[in-house]
């Protein structure tokens, strides 16, 4: 028989072991429940992936429910499918383009081969060019891209059915299939198009191209009598494009191959001394870059397809171009030599054939667009906002669709727990985007442009700064505004595309708009 003190210790040890075992079992059960709760169905609607946030405006969620369906809709209220949000189907096209997507071996100019993708046999794909007011029709044909393809018109406020997001606005175009995009060029500026099905590997691998929308050169053409013009890989940019316009599409292919217009190193745009050139810089990568000019001062004429008011000459500064973003830089060719537009690892020389200028490292100072240019009327009053939202970016460990990891969050929510921002057509919306996640994020709202109101509490004081892609660094907070004037279900996500696949994605949804398309492993639709 054990002494009383020893027996007591033995009993306590027994209880401790049992208690530890129970705690371990509870912990395993809790982790298992968290895993199980995170697993998404094989097929689901984007409208079920979020908690409705009405931003203080019209509408009220059904208690305990998630998703767009939780929004209170009066009995008998009309609904609209995203599939019906299209341009006039009876209007003939002014510009027609066919894009053929293929999976093939790709070798950038001056680079190393890799297994990637092409559009009409090249990457970048053909530059599509149209004039303001023209109806653009693009037929996308998937030759053999196994995962399917789509085309998203980045920065163009197209009708929602034309947005090109697999599982939200259409089904992925599988091998042997086609899809026709139709939209009126109601904007003017520099844009681009890219895949939004398996977006990260497909964009990195080559499924992208530039889209330039020019000002109308005369009175609008009568749509009923307008002749249609066909473009293809060889003629997608009209013949006779003026030398006063140059494209610099920045892209990093697999293997870290940094290019401009598909070529490594230095590219060249011929121009005469004294010529003033509009250089359209497009960042097609998933991370921000910077651009600067040597051999000339420059002005920032436009950001994300919106002209700035009163831009002034800039010297010895760089310009941030976030992922998906664009800047139009005006440079003047010097009387001797050339002007060089540089980004890290690549450049575009503008000047006479054979003319050169020295490369220079990036300036230490960056141009601040918050105070650049002159103020001007923006056409609406953000102070009279109908809805105010917060978009707080964080990061937590957990499970996302059954996968353990360290995932991005929105307002603390993950997966189906993120907010879904609900609006009515005509609303003035103010959104505060803050980032405490430890990394920067290039935020992109489809179908709308955002007006930057302030950064870290400092009001914008320069030209109206409109963006569709906004770089939000760790620790920063931006207040932005937009008018809800384009009904649909619109992705609002990080354009670092792996981040979007890791949880940093939600939607701005208009009340009464539905989608028949489905996401999930059983559907073939995987937009990121």
Helices and strands as residue ranges (DSSP letters): H 4-38, G 46-48, E 51-53, G 68-70, E 80-81, G 82-84, E 95-107, E 113-119, E 128-131, E 135-142, E 152-154, G 160-162, E 178-184, E 189-194, H 199-205, E 208-214, E 229-231, E 245-253, E 257-260, E 263-270, E 276-283, E 289-294, E 298-303, E 306-307, E 319-321, E 326-332, E 338-343, E 346-351, G 382-384, E 387-400, E 403-410, G 415-417, E 419-423, E 428-435, E 441-445, E 450-455, E 458-459, E 466-467, E 469-472, E 477-483, E 489-494, H 497-501, E 505-510, E 513-514
